[in-house]
Amino acid sequence: MDNHISGNHIVAIFGGAVAGSEAAFQLSTKGFRVVVFDQAHLPYGKIEDGLPKWHHKLRDQEEQKIDEKIDHPNVSYVPGVSLGKDVSFEEIRQWGFSAIILATGAWRDRPLPIDGIDDYLGKGLYYQNPFVIWFNHHHEPGYHGPEFRISDNAIVIGGGLASLDVVKILMLETVGDALTKRGIQPDLFEIEKKGIDRTLDTLGLTMDDLGLKGCTLYYRRRAIDMPLSPMPVNTPELLSKAEMVRQKILDNFQKKYLFRFVPCCIPVAKIIDGGQLNGIIFQKTRVGKEGVAPVPGEFLKVEAPLTISSIGSIPEKIDGIPALGNVFSISNPETCLIDGFDNVFAIGNAVTGKGNINESVKHSREISSGIAENFLEWQHREYQEWHRQTTKNVDRDMDRIIDRIGRRQSLPENVSESIGKRIKVLQEKTGYDGNYQNWVRKNIPVRYETLMDSRHEARSIPK
Ligand SMILES: Cc1cc2nc3c(=O)[nH]c(=O)nc-3n(C[C@H](O)[C@H](O)[C@H](O)COP(=O)(O)OP(=O)(O)OC[C@H]3O[C@@H](n4cnc5c(N)ncnc54)[C@H](O)[C@@H]3O)c2cc1C
């Protein structure tokens, strides 16, 4: 063991994705022993289940970085253990770890603010997080997860980058299904790259021919307000340039994926028909210097067979960990210390539900009109930047966390032995034998691009 620290310290990290793996890396390379627990078999978090699968190159790069950080002799990996479900926070505290770090991300969809609407989950209403998980994995042979039924003419409520992903998924899936019905086998990645407009042009088809209307994105602000560009906006000239770029990004995106956009609308009531959610009543808004204000008496009744809410993600609550509103209660933001404890910390998306990224610390960069036109490249950069920034923030936080842990008393030998035994029991339960690389190879899902490649190869073999 690479002993840069004095004493015997073992740190538990819950969640092994971008934030958790970086924390594990910082600790393990300084000689701390680390146990990384993840509820999933593979610790890839939002990279695997939030980043839509067409970003597969970025996904593979980021997952490889996580693997390199977790596959360290000082790190024990414990898959398939959910804090709060498989093991309680109280129990983990009693194990006697030097510190516990929560890197559990933000997986709960912010509830749609309409009374009783969640009664219609699966009955005309879906939320973004499980919907994207389904999209990323339903092609896998033997997929056993929840099934989502897609409908044309759906409503998407949102406005951020993730809601544009939801729109794109809906459009790709509905067009893909319609092409399949015509005997054309679609490759969603090819359509995504080329655009639905050009794909249909090449086939000599229109949305009308396919009997499709496309979905509609409803946003509380205007197109020019969409958080689509991290450009500096601190002078009127820069602000108007940023607004122009945002409008252009949205226009190009709409042209390419053929969905509709309705600005200045907030959802206020549900439309129910035969026990199903059959649409939303929106109130019009006005955007001014003071923010967004509803316009009295101006409503829009929109009937639709499906509504998908994409208004943000917040951390899941865990019994025993104090929360303040929708986030964990942090007593000291400097040290990420959870209220009421001196050795329990939160990092990454678990802190704020927003990846802990302050827009002002993002690299302000010029977005050329080329990038605004090439939505895929722009989005790829945006996600890459988020991951880079999350890692950077964790590095900064870990300096202070490590300083605190290093000052704690060493664990007695019997405590570290007992932690070791308990870990082994949990690892054996999931069949993990301690060889991380083998585990990854065994559990990596069948990829859509692999299925498509074998389909293309089969087609090119002369009969
Ligand atoms: C659609 C989308 C939108 C994004 N939006 C933003 C944004 O607005 N701002 C931003 O900064 N970044 C955003 N990002 C980027 C990204 O989410 C973060 O930068 C980064 O990936 C978060 O990493 P994390 O490790 O904190 O969380 P996650 O990637 O969510 O990882 C959490 C890990 O914890 C595990 N876990 C969760 N609960 C438990 C439990 N109870 N017990 C054990 N393990 C658990 C999960 O399985 C997972 O592996 C977005 C990414 C996507 C794909």
The ligand as an ORCA input file, in Angstrom:
! r2SCAN-3c Opt
* xyz 0 1
  C     -29.167     14.306    -18.851
  C     -28.052     14.879    -18.043
  C     -28.217     16.104    -17.429
  C     -27.188     16.648    -16.680
  N     -27.397     17.833    -16.098
  C     -26.405     18.387    -15.364
  C     -26.587     19.644    -14.726
  O     -27.655     20.253    -14.819
  N     -25.572     20.171    -14.023
  C     -24.422     19.500    -13.915
  O     -23.564     19.988    -13.244
  N     -24.193     18.337    -14.491
  C     -25.156     17.750    -15.230
  N     -24.951     16.577    -15.849
  C     -23.665     15.960    -15.784
  C     -23.538     14.878    -14.770
  O     -24.743     14.446    -14.186
  C     -22.623     15.241    -13.662
  O     -21.623     16.104    -14.036
  C     -21.944     13.981    -13.127
  O     -22.080     12.893    -14.004
  C     -22.585     13.629    -11.815
  O     -21.802     12.644    -11.243
  P     -22.105     12.073     -9.816
  O     -21.050     11.049     -9.603
  O     -22.265     13.166     -8.818
  O     -23.554     11.426     -9.917
  P     -24.124     10.185    -10.730
  O     -23.537     10.060    -12.064
  O     -25.594     10.307    -10.636
  O     -23.645      8.930     -9.881
  C     -24.218      8.549     -8.654
  C     -23.840      7.094     -8.390
  O     -24.353      6.749     -7.122
  C     -25.039      5.513     -7.189
  N     -26.077      5.568     -6.159
  C     -27.156      6.374     -6.135
  N     -27.868      6.175     -5.011
  C     -27.216      5.220     -4.302
  C     -27.448      4.589     -3.041
  N     -28.494      4.911     -2.280
  N     -26.578      3.638     -2.623
  C     -25.505      3.296     -3.381
  N     -25.229      3.878     -4.576
  C     -26.070      4.829     -5.023
  C     -25.578      5.443     -8.607
  O     -25.787      4.103     -9.021
  C     -24.453      6.127     -9.397
  O     -23.481      5.216     -9.840
  C     -25.961     15.982    -16.571
  C     -25.805     14.747    -17.176
  C     -26.828     14.185    -17.897
  C     -26.624     12.856    -18.537
*
